[in-house]
Amino acid sequence: MAERLSYEDARAQLVEVVARLEAGGTTLEEALALWERGEQLATVCQEWLDGARARLEAARATPE
């Protein structure tokens, strides 16, 4: 994954991967590749969420 995906793009791609896996009809090799891509996309989404959580916590900790 050379480019940095936005949360929305990574999530949309992850939804597509999950739908393809649930639909079946792929070879074992294709299913494994989809699973690996799904894991990568889930990691990107989690990194975005963790970053957002950290920013919210930092904003809350800043005295007014």
Helices and strands as residue ranges (DSSP letters): H 7-23, H 28-61
